[in-house]
Structure formats: C-alpha cells, structure tokens
Amino acid sequence: MASPFVEIEVDDRVVKVTNPDRVYFPESGAKKLDLVEYYLAVGPGIVNALFERPCMLHRFPTGLSGEKVHQKRLPAGAPPWVDTVRLHFPRWNRTADELCVTELASVIWAVQMSTVEFHPWNSRRDDPEKPDEWRIDLDPGPLSDYAQVRRVAHVVHEVLDELGVVGFPKTTGSKGMHVYVRIKPDHGHKVVRRAALAFAREVERRAPEDVTTQWWRKDRDPHHLFVDYNQNARDHTIAAAYSVRGLPDARVSTPIRWDEVDDADPHDFTIFTVPERFAALGDLHESIDDVAWDIAPLLEWADRDEAEGKETPEEPDPGE
C-alpha cells in the first residue's frame, strides 16, 4: 500500500512529503508536517544560515523515538535540483557529496527525508578549506546552570566590542549558547581554530570562576563552562540558526539580540513559537554577511599565549 502524502509548493518546486502525520516529537505530538510548516515559516532564516555550506543531516526516519542517523552523504533519490558539494576526508581518503542548500525547497526535501537537524560547515562550497564563520560555543559543564551561560555571554560580548567585532548570538536549542562572527576567508581551519582558542583564553582570563579552556573533559572542573574553540576545526559542525533540535519538545536553535540574553529562555523557543517571533522580528542574523572581520588581532593573541608557554592542542582527525 502506498504511503499517504501531501504535495508542498516551495517557490517553483513541488516537494512530495510522505507520512505527513507521523509523530516526530512525542512530548508535544508534533508531526512531520508540523516540521515542514515550521521550516517554511522561517524559510529566509534557515536558507541564510545554510546557504552554500556543506551540511550534515541529523535524520530520524521513524521520529525521535527511533534511530538517529548522522548523515554526511546526500540521501538517495534526491531530485536533480538539490545541490551538493563533494568533500574529501583525508583520514580515509574518501569523498562524500553533502547537501549544499541554495534554496528553501532543498530544506523541505531534506525534511521529507526525515531530517530534523541541519549542521552546516563554517565554510562555503567555493572553498571548503577556508572558513568564513568563526563560531564561539558556550558549552556548560555538567554542574553549570544557564545563569552561568548568560554571565559568560556578556563577557564574550565585551571582548568582541573591544575588538570592534559584531557577534550574532543564538541559543543552541539545548543547554548553551552560540555566537557567530563572519570573518574573511583568508585562513585554513587550523588557523581559525588557533584564533578561536586565543579568544577563548581571553574570556577565561576575565571570568576564571566560570570558564575553562581545558580540552580534555577529565581535566575540566564540572562547574565551569567550556568555550569550545574546537567547533572551528575542519568538519566539526553545530546546529544552524533556526535548526530544530532532536529534543522531545521540538526546541529550536534561535537567534536572539544581545539585550535578550538575560531573559531569553531556550525552552521557550520551539517550532510552535519561533514562527510568530520570526514574523515579528525577521531574521536577526540577516545582516551577518554585511561585514567580514579580520582575525589578525586574535592571531597576535595566540602568538602571545604561545610565547608564554601555552600550547595549542593538536587538532583532532576529521571524521567521515
């Protein structure tokens, strides 16, 4: 028996969505079609976040109660208009053709293929080896609370302001916060990661009671928040702005303003609430491409730190 389906018009495309009533989020009862309608509602925002970036898909073929699939390669059966980018993974000397969103219909097709979360690279398909996005990931420890995330976010904002850099914050959709900065694509992943570590160490200097930059979990105080500079390593990806997260309440990684940091509760941003917010505020990350910043000052900080004997931990091997 054929699966039930609906046809969704997306600009000049038609995407067939099968099993639209399959429950994906058991806590809220949200269905596959609810997920489609959410991504349609925030279309310009999710496309802006993913545009021309290699993208890993987090798929749940039977909903959150079933298996989670981390998928680099584009799922089989893609229509010819879905764009991809071919990436090389040196450790295995293999390639993978990853989704590369250039239009909203590609997002909706990926949702049809059971994608819930979109995790893009911090570089674009024209040159995947040169990041144009520096990612500051505030990752709370097991004994941290969200008040600590907020305190550290203000320190991050302070340091960015002193550098003359505009950062774009968002909730992770889980326990932490991300801040994105558009940078000039002049350096490879290792150099950007080194710059990100130098920034993280400056935040640690200013908030030593809250922050750690210890890479190994066993060396971290569980009460401290880790500024995860390693999210800038090659092939490390995190949930995009406006990406839904694979959590029972259908939470969303949501852009916020700096003046919302103290009041915004990540639990309040779901596929049911974010569309109204988006309609009222638009895409808070819309202007992220207006200025690309030079990371040279951060590299000077890195030189200073290394002259003082602080090493840069070895970059982990990229996965496949």
Helices and strands as residue ranges (DSSP letters): E 5-10, E 13-18, E 23-25, E 30-31, H 32-41, H 43-50, E 54-59, E 69-71, E 84-89, E 94-100, H 104-112, E 115-120, E 133-139, H 146-163, E 168-171, E 177-182, H 189-206, E 211-212, G 217-219, E 225-227, G 229-232, G 258-260, G 266-268, H 274-281, G 286-289, H 296-307
